[in-house]
């Protein structure tokens, strides 16, 4: 079993699509393929850059791809719901038990309200998920004056990247924000808990987390 087979699995695709449809009805930002594919790729790349083996990097990629399927059940507790769903899916697909454990633990611990970055795979998923802030996640861009704070923050982000610097021992989230739509303070109002979780995740990876907004180090 590998990530390509997971991506081709029609059951998982259906869960991703319907989970996003549920969030769309709640007026949440996009949580479909652009988000999960980006999260998967970044989680994998973080571990590879830090020297972890390719197998664990692929497990992080699988966790990133599947991490939001629990939204199909309910937004509240979606990390735990998703972990239980992933456990059954991956077990039925014949994935090794130890691999199932690592993936489901990561999925079950990616939401900031209940998360704990207990290992490197979980930490990589947290960082990749929380780093995905961007304008294209806003669904209805016709009238920015009616945005809520989550839409304003995402819409204001013109560029976002997460960079691993082995020499400096840092994992850096770098954002370019158009303050026309969102004062930088608004970002902290809704994302401070997520950034503190990123600090914990980076510590698990024996790295220091840095938040750079408009070329200023703010965390």
N, C-alpha and C positions, 0 to 999 in steps of 0.2 A: 504494500500500500504506500502510495506517495501523494504529494500535493496535486499532481495532475489528475490522478484518479478521483481525488476528493472534489476538485473543481468540476469534473464531468458528471458527478453524481447528481441525478435529477431530484432526488429527495432533498438533499442539502440546498440545491438551487431553489426549490419551491419554498423551503423554510426562510431563506434569505429574502426572497421576493415578498412573501406575505408578511414577514416581520417588518419590512420597510413600509408596506402598505398600511399596516396598523399605526406606525409612527407618523406616516403622512396624514392620517385621519386626525391625529393629535396635534398636527402642525409642528412636528419636530423636524429638525434638519435631516438631510439625506443620510440614510444608513444602509444603502444598497451596495451594489457591486463596486462603485468608485471608492467607497469608504472601506469595505472589507478587503478589497484587493490591495489598496494602499497600505492598510494596517498590516496585512500579511507580509507584504514585501519589506516594509520598514522593520518589522519585528525580526524577520530573517536576517536582514542586512546588519542590524545592530549586533546580533550574536556573532555573525561571521567576522565583522570588524574587530570584535573583542577576542577573537581566537577560539570561540567555541566550535565544536565539531559540526559537520554538515548535517548530521542526523538531528541533533537538537535544534539546529537552526530551522530545519524543515518542520519539526514539531511546532515551533513557534509560528511558522508560516501557516500551518494548518489551524492552529488556535486563532490566529488573526483572521483567517477566512471565515471561521465558524463562530466568532465570539459574540455576535449580536443576534443569533437565531432565537434566543429566549424572549426577545421582544414580541415574538409571535404570541406568547402566552400573556404577557403583561409587561409594561415598562418597569413597574416596581418588581424588584427581585429578578430582573431579566438575566443577570449574570449567573445566578444559581439555577434558574430554569434552563438556561442555555447549556450549562454544564451537564445537567441531568440528560437533556436531549442528546448532547454530543456523546455522552457515555454510551447510550444505547446504540446510536448510529454507528459509532466507531467499533464498538464491540461486535455488532452484527456484521460489520465489514471485515472482521477478523484481525483487527489491529492488535499488536502485541499489548498485553495488559499494562506493562510499565509505561508504554507510550500513551495509552489511553489515560492513565493516571496523570501524567504530566500535562497533557492537553486539557483535560477537564478541570484540573486544579487551576490552570492559567485562566481559562474561561470564567470559572467561578469566582475569580479574584480580580477582575478587571474594572469593576465599577467602584468609583471612589467612596461610596457610602459604606461598603463592606470589604474593600480590597485589602489584601496583605501580600506584598511581593516576596513570597517565601523562597523563591528560587529564580534562576536566571531566565527561564522561559516565561514565567509569569511577569517578571520585571520588564522583559523586552516587549511583551504584549501591552502592558500598561503604557509604556513610553510611546509606542507606535500609535496606540489608540488616542491618547490624549494630545498627541502632536498634530492630529488631523483637523486643523482649524483652517478653513478656506472659504472664499466667497461662493464657490460652486456648490457648497453644501446647502445653501439657502434655496428653498424651492420656488417661492414666488417673489421675484425681484421687480415686479411692476411698480410698486409704490414703497420705496424705502422709508417713507415717513410713517408707515404703519408697522414697521418692524418691532418685534419685542426685543429685549436685550440680547437674547441668544442669536437672533438673526442679525442684529446690528453688529455684534462682535464678529461673527463669522463673515458677514459681508464686508467688513472693514479690512479683513486680512487679504492683502494683495499677494503676499508670498509667505510661505512657511517651509521650513526645512529642519530636519534634526540631524545633527552632525556629531560624530564620535571622534574625539581627539585622544588617541592613545598616549601621546607624549605629554599632554597637559592633564590627562586623567579626567577629562570632562565629557559629558554628554550635553549638547547645547541645542535648545529649541530656539530657532531664530525666526522672528516674525517681522514683516513689514506691514504696519497698520496705517490705513488712511483715517486720520482722526476726524475727518469731515463727517463720517458716519458713526464713529464710536470713540469717545475719549479712552485713553489707555486705562484709566481707572475702572471703566466698565468691564474690561477684560479681567481684572483682578476680582471684581465683585462676584463674577460667576465662575471663574476658573481657579481661584486661589487654592481651593481644596484639591483640585486636579494637579496643580503645580506642586503642592506639598507631597502628593502621592508620587509624582515623578521624581522628587528628591529622594524619597524612600526607595523607589525602584532603582535609581542610579546607585544608591548606596549598596543595595543588594549585589549590583554588578561591580562593586568596588570602584565606583566612579563618582564624580561630583556633578550635580545637575546645575545648568545655567540657563536662565531665560533672558534672551536678548530681544528687545523690541525697539525697532527703529534705531538700531546700532547702539542702544544703551543697555547695559547689563542691569537688570532689575531684580534678579534673584540668583 
